[in-house]
């Protein structure tokens, strides 16, 4: 079913595409995420914020939990629990990418999710928490701060929904 092309790329003959572009997209997400976090850490003290527009600030905060600070106060186990979850998710996504590499929208979505998950895993391993710094607000109402990895995960999830809706529409 699968055959090797060169030493680093594999092509699934059923899917008809390469895994390399999808892993490349995930790596780009990881690099953008990590570089942005390094820049924030070098230029902000914890809790420091700077207004960028009337609805957007940069602010350095730490999130020991998951999305929207879910389980942030759970006592520390969540660092390793969410790290393991992120690694397992990346492995499953890698498998799905290999099996479906010719499905562009599906694989774009999965690559964004993989890159975002691994970007946050890196934070947990290095810092013990995720570094968030993007703060969107309307007047005094603030969304929980987030980062580029979180954005990639959300965009990937939205693309998965769009892909499934397109697939369902075609099957009618």
VONUDO-640478 format. One line per 8 residues: their letters; for each residue z, x, y of N, C-alpha, C, O. Coordinates in steps of 0.001 Angstrom, whole numbers, plus 500000, padded with zeros to 6 digits. Example, Ala and Ser with C-alpha at 12.3 -4.5 7.8 and 13.67 -1.06 7.14 Angstrom:
BEGIN
as	507800,513190,494310,507800,512300,495500,507800,513200,496700,508465,514236,496681 | 507080,512850,497750,507140,513670,498940,507870,512900,500030,508039,513409,501138
END
This chain:
BEGIN
xxxxxxxx	500000,500808,498801,500000,500000,500000,500000,500853,501266,499170,500651,502152 | 500919,501795,501351,500970,502669,502520,500339,503997,502181,500439,504487,501056 | 499699,504560,503157,499151,505893,502951,499540,506750,504136,499740,506241,505239 | 499646,508016,503916,500044,508930,504972,498810,509427,505711,497805,509791,505100 | 498905,509434,507032,497844,509971,507867,498462,511157,508591,499316,510983,509460 | 498036,512354,508238,498682,513538,508784,500075,513653,508189,500337,513157,507093 | 500983,514321,508935,502329,514481,508416,503326,513527,509057,504369,513253,508462 | 503042,513011,510249,504055,512242,510947,503747,510760,511061,504673,509976,511268
xxxxxxxx	502529,510343,510940,502186,508941,511094,501950,508306,509742,501308,508888,508868 | 502479,507103,509581,502129,506347,508393,501426,505087,508836,501719,504523,509890 | 500506,504666,508022,499748,503468,508316,499942,502513,507157,499715,502878,506003 | 500352,501316,507450,500479,500298,506427,499125,499620,506311,498651,499007,507268 | 498506,499724,505157,497147,499200,504997,497099,497691,505158,496056,497143,505515 | 498227,496997,504897,498251,495541,505094,498287,495190,506574,497705,494187,506987 | 498969,496008,507379,499112,495711,508797,497962,496292,509607,497558,495711,510614 | 497445,497406,509187,496296,497988,509857,496597,498714,511139,495694,498870,511962
xxxxxxxx	497828,499174,511361,498152,499858,512596,499137,500977,512373,499655,501163,511272 | 499389,501721,513437,500266,502873,513387,501642,502519,513924,501781,501690,514823 | 502636,503146,513370,504012,502984,513818,504289,503791,515084,505183,503449,515858 | 503537,504839,515290,503791,505782,516376,503838,505154,517778,504764,505464,518528 | 502898,504296,518170,502988,503738,519534,504259,502916,519754,504814,502905,520853 | 504709,502239,518717,505887,501387,518851,507154,502223,518967,508050,501900,519747 | 507224,503286,518196,508358,504191,518332,508300,504903,519679,509337,505168,520288 | 507096,505212,520145,506934,505830,521457,507457,504941,522568,508114,505420,523493
xxxxxxxx	507171,503649,522487,507675,502709,523490,509200,502668,523459,509837,502650,524513 | 509785,502652,522280,511248,502662,522172,511827,503929,522796,512854,503869,523471 | 511184,505068,522579,511647,506332,523157,511549,506290,524686,512440,506793,525371 | 510494,505708,525221,510359,505583,526680,511513,504755,527239,512092,505113,528264 | 511848,503658,526575,512974,502826,527023,514264,503642,527001,515040,503605,527956 | 514494,504377,525917,515705,505193,525806,515755,506224,526928,516798,506401,527558 | 514652,506898,527182,514619,507918,528238,514875,507323,529616,515674,507862,530382 | 514207,506222,529943,514433,505572,531246,515886,505127,531386,516500,505303,532439
xxxxxxxx	516424,504556,530325,517804,504095,530337,518762,505267,530552,519616,505215,531436 | 518626,506307,529760,519557,507434,529847,519416,508203,531157,520421,508618,531733 | 518201,508399,531634,518006,509089,532910,518602,508293,534071,519192,508872,534983 | 518449,506980,534039,519025,506156,535105,520547,506225,535074,521188,506232,536125 | 521127,506276,533887,522590,506357,533769,523103,507709,534242,524155,507778,534878 | 522388,508771,533946,522772,510096,534439,522754,510091,535967,523678,510604,536600 | 521716,509519,536558,521617,509470,538021,522779,508676,538622,523350,509088,539632 | 523126,507564,538023,524234,506752,538530,525553,507512,538398,526355,507538,539331
xxxxxxxx	525776,508129,537238,527019,508874,537029,527159,510030,538018,528271,510362,538427 | 526051,510637,538403,526101,511767,539340,526296,511324,540790,526742,512114,541621 | 525970,510081,541096,525987,509644,542490,527005,508562,542824,527133,508181,543987 | 527728,508062,541833,528685,506981,542061,530014,507308,541390,530052,507928,540327 | 531091,506884,542021,532405,506902,541383,532572,505554,540682,531927,504571,541046 | 533438,505520,539681,533671,504266,538975,534055,503162,539960,534937,503344,540799 | 533386,502025,539848,533668,500883,540708,532965,500919,542050,532958,499916,542764 | 532376,502043,542410,531672,502153,543688,530368,501369,543638,529629,501430,542655
xxxxxxxx	530098,500636,544706,528870,499864,544789,528145,500116,546090,528746,500476,547103 | 526841,499919,546043,526010,500041,547243,525018,498890,547248,524330,498639,546258 | 524954,498197,548374,523995,497102,548518,522590,497678,548616,522350,498654,549326 | 521668,497054,547890,520261,497448,547948,519472,496371,548682,518663,496673,549558 | 519711,495121,548321,519105,493968,549001,520194,492916,549178,521357,493163,548859 | 519827,491769,549674,520781,490681,549852,521236,490059,548547,522178,489267,548540 | 520587,490401,547441,520959,489824,546137,521117,490871,545034,521316,490518,543871 | 521031,492148,545387,521070,493198,544379,521861,494399,544869,521638,494894,545974
xxxxxxxx	522785,494863,544039,523588,496047,544320,523475,497020,543162,523111,496647,542047 | 523792,498264,543443,524055,499246,542399,525564,499439,542379,526186,499611,543427 | 526150,499412,541195,527591,499588,541051,527863,500202,539686,527292,499775,538683 | 528739,501205,539649,529057,501855,538380,530246,501157,537729,531355,501163,538264 | 529999,500558,536570,531065,499943,535772,530875,500338,534318,529781,500709,533893 | 531953,500251,533572,531917,500568,532149,532147,499295,531350,532976,498461,531711 | 531404,499158,530265,531535,497986,529410,531847,498440,527987,530962,498926,527283 | 533098,498285,527560,533442,498654,526184,533022,497589,525169,533095,497817,523962
xxxxxxxx	532587,496439,525655,532192,495350,524762,530693,495299,524560,530003,496316,524630 | 530203,494101,524308,528771,493879,524115,528226,493183,525356,528811,493271,526436 | 527116,492500,525196,526469,491825,526320,527466,490960,527087,528268,490235,526497 | 527398,491051,528395,528247,490275,529295,529730,490513,529015,530551,489612,529185 | 530068,491731,528585,531444,492164,528305,532101,491404,527154,533327,491339,527067 | 531288,490836,526278,531813,490151,525094,532672,491118,524293,532215,492208,523950 | 533891,490744,523993,534868,491526,523234,535271,492830,523939,535685,493784,523279 | 535156,492876,525246,535501,494095,525986,536970,494469,525807,537304,495654,525804
xxxxxxxx	537833,493505,525660,539258,493790,525527,539749,493708,524095,540912,493376,523869 | 538914,493994,523137,539259,493787,521721,540064,494917,521109,540354,494859,519914 | 540436,495931,521852,541324,496949,521325,540676,498224,520820,541377,499078,520278 | 539383,498391,520969,538740,499650,520631,537840,499651,519411,536931,500477,519328 | 538061,498753,518463,537222,498732,517261,535777,498425,517603,534867,498834,516882 | 535556,497703,518703,534207,497265,519054,533278,498437,519358,532064,498317,519192 | 533833,499575,519804,532985,500752,520046,532208,501091,518781,530986,501235,518811 | 532924,501217,517674,532286,501610,516421,531550,500445,515782,530503,500639,515165
xxxxxxxx	532081,499244,515921,531402,498066,515368,530042,497849,516002,529058,497606,515303 | 529982,497936,517336,528705,497739,518020,527778,498941,517839,526558,498790,517892 | 528338,500121,517628,527506,501295,517339,526815,501106,515993,525605,501303,515879 | 527581,500726,514976,527005,500491,513648,525978,499360,513716,524897,499468,513138 | 526311,498285,514415,525377,497165,514555,524073,497616,515203,522994,497224,514756 | 524159,498433,516248,522955,498927,516925,522099,499804,516028,520872,499708,516049 | 522737,500654,515243,521990,501530,514332,521339,500710,513226,520176,500936,512893 | 522074,499761,512655,521503,498899,511606,520339,498093,512170,519301,497970,511521
xxxxxxxx	520501,497545,513366,519415,496788,513997,518185,497669,514182,517065,497224,513930 | 518379,498908,514617,517245,499827,514813,516546,500119,513486,515319,500207,513442 | 517305,500269,512416,516699,500521,511104,515886,499313,510621,514775,499468,510113 | 516441,498129,510782,515719,496908,510395,514459,496761,511246,513393,496423,510732 | 514586,497013,512536,513421,496923,513427,512371,497953,513028,511178,497649,513035 | 512790,499152,512684,511838,500166,512222,511060,499688,511006,509849,499888,510917 | 511750,499063,510084,511100,498493,508895,510093,497409,509305,508962,497386,508820 | 510518,496515,510202,509626,495433,510650,508423,495984,511407,507316,495463,511274
xxxxxxxx	508629,497019,512188,507509,497629,512910,506497,498217,511937,505287,498077,512118 | 507005,498871,510910,506106,499480,509916,505310,498404,509175,504126,498588,508892 | 505953,497298,508868,505301,496232,508109,504334,495395,508955,503421,494770,508415 | 504530,495382,510267,503758,494490,511137,503133,495223,512310,502963,494644,513383 | 502795,496472,512123,502405,497326,513245,501155,496873,513984,500921,497322,515106 | 500352,496008,513402,499140,495543,514081,499392,494319,514969,498502,493902,515711 | 500586,493747,514899,500917,492576,515721,501494,493057,517049,502681,493364,517150 | 500652,493115,518044,500994,493780,519305,502186,493169,520037,503112,493896,520396
xxxxxxxx	502191,491881,520265,503273,491272,521028,504593,491362,520261,505629,491685,520842 | 504557,491081,518979,505735,491157,518127,506312,492572,518145,507520,492751,518299 | 505463,493558,517991,505925,494947,517955,506370,495449,519324,507294,496258,519411 | 505739,494990,520376,506208,495338,521722,507626,494822,521910,508499,495542,522393 | 507848,493574,521526,509183,492973,521639,510208,493763,520836,511279,494098,521343 | 509879,494057,519591,510812,494792,518741,511072,496195,519269,512200,496680,519192 | 510061,496849,519800,510231,498197,520345,511158,498196,521553,511981,499098,521705 | 511029,497195,522407,511918,497081,523563,513356,496867,523107,514281,497476,523644
xxxxxxxx	513539,496010,522123,514885,495749,521601,515453,497006,520957,516616,497346,521175 | 514643,497693,520171,515102,498923,519524,515512,499972,520564,516588,500561,520461 | 514665,500200,521550,514981,501180,522583,516248,500818,523340,517078,501682,523620 | 516397,499546,523670,517603,499103,524371,518853,499256,523525,519887,499722,524003 | 518753,498862,522271,519913,498978,521376,520330,500438,521221,521518,500756,521287 | 519367,501316,521017,519695,502736,520836,520176,503384,522139,521008,504291,522107 | 519660,502927,523275,520167,503427,524557,521647,503133,524720,522404,503987,525181 | 522064,501931,524343,523481,501581,524438,524311,502257,523342,525482,502570,523560
xxxxxxxx	523717,502484,522171,524413,503229,521111,524724,504644,521601,525822,505152,521377 | 523768,505273,522265,523986,506622,522800,525184,506627,523749,526025,507525,523689 | 525258,505626,524623,526406,505525,525540,527717,505439,524775,528675,506143,525094 | 527758,504576,523768,528995,504398,523002,529411,505692,522312,530596,506021,522254 | 528430,506421,521789,528748,507672,521101,529215,508754,522073,530148,509497,521768 | 528578,508850,523234,528906,509913,524193,530110,509553,525060,530999,510379,525266 | 530137,508326,525565,531147,507947,526560,532242,507028,526019,533307,506914,526625 | 531994,506382,524898,532962,505426,524366,532794,504030,524922,533545,503125,524560
xxxxxxxx	531827,503842,525790,531529,502550,526412,530090,502611,526935,529470,503673,526985 | 529586,501454,527316,528234,501384,527882,528344,501472,529399,529236,500880,530006 | 527430,502216,529994,527393,502375,531448,526463,501306,532015,525279,501258,531680 | 527005,500460,532867,526237,499414,533534,526225,499694,535026,527168,500273,535566 | 525142,499276,535698,525062,499587,537129,524180,498637,537923,524156,498723,539151 | 523470,497755,537286,522618,496805,537999,523410,495522,538225,523885,494906,537271 | 523549,495126,539466,524390,493990,539841,523566,492999,540653,523206,493272,541798 | 523274,491868,540064,522507,490809,540733,523483,489699,541121,524365,489333,540344
xxxxxxxx	523310,489171,542331,524241,488146,542801,523560,487157,543731,522530,487445,544341 | 524165,485992,543819,523794,484983,544799,525081,484653,545536,526014,484098,544957 | 525123,484995,546801,526346,484886,547596,527463,485637,546874,527329,486835,546626 | 528541,484974,546537,529668,485651,545886,529604,485562,544368,530482,486100,543692 | 528605,484909,543817,528477,484756,542359,527657,485910,541790,526478,486073,542103 | 528302,486690,540961,527664,487868,540371,527413,487650,538887,528274,487144,538168 | 526214,488042,538434,525977,488140,536999,526753,489357,536527,527032,490253,537323 | 527103,489406,535269,527729,490647,534788,526757,491814,534982,525549,491671,534792
xxxxxxxx	527302,492960,535361,526461,494149,535569,525764,494501,534255,526287,494244,533170 | 524591,495086,534373,523800,495437,533193,523063,496731,533459,523261,497355,534501 | 522215,497143,532529,521496,498411,532655,520057,498231,532156,519655,497123,531798 | 519303,499296,532136,517896,499225,531710,517794,498867,530228,516897,498126,529827 | 518718,499396,529411,518708,499051,527983,518898,497548,527794,518193,496924,527001 | 519850,496970,528521,520084,495526,528429,518847,494749,528867,518484,493744,528256 | 518209,495222,529922,516993,494563,530411,515898,494599,529360,515210,493601,529143 | 515729,495748,528701,514709,495866,527650,515005,494921,526491,514091,494310,525937
xxxxxxxx	516276,494799,526125,516660,493879,525045,516326,492443,525433,515776,491698,524621 | 516646,492050,526647,516372,490671,527101,514877,490396,527185,514420,489330,526773 | 514116,491341,527711,512657,491170,527789,512079,491100,526379,511209,490273,526106 | 512557,491962,525485,512096,491925,524100,512405,490598,523430,511566,490055,522710 | 513594,490073,523659,513962,488776,523077,513058,487666,523620,512621,486796,522866 | 512781,487695,524919,511885,486691,525503,510484,486804,524902,509846,485790,524621 | 510006,488029,524705,508686,488223,524100,508654,487733,522648,507632,487225,522187 | 509765,487882,521931,509829,487347,520562,509679,485832,520561,508989,485268,519712
xxxxxxxx	510327,485182,521510,510214,483719,521615,508769,483335,521934,508219,482421,521319 | 508159,484022,522885,506759,483742,523245,505849,483972,522046,504958,483165,521779 | 506067,485064,521325,505251,485360,520144,505384,484255,519097,504390,483832,518506 | 506591,483797,518873,506796,482742,517873,506171,481423,518330,505590,480705,517517 | 506279,481099,519611,505644,479885,520122,504122,479955,519968,503483,478964,519616 | 503550,481125,520232,502100,481295,520057,501715,481163,518593,500695,480560,518259 | 502535,481730,517729,502275,481662,516284,502356,480211,515784,501540,479780,514970 | 503353,479466,516285,503501,478074,515891,502348,477222,516393,501880,476322,515695
xxxx	501892,477508,517608,500769,476771,518177,499491,477015,517373,498713,476089,517147 | 499275,478252,516945,498081,478582,516159,498096,477934,514787,497040,477634,514231 | 499288,477714,514232,499363,477168,512866,499143,475663,512820,499037,475097,511732 | 499071,475003,513963,498841,473545,513968,497417,473203,513668,497059,472025,513634
END
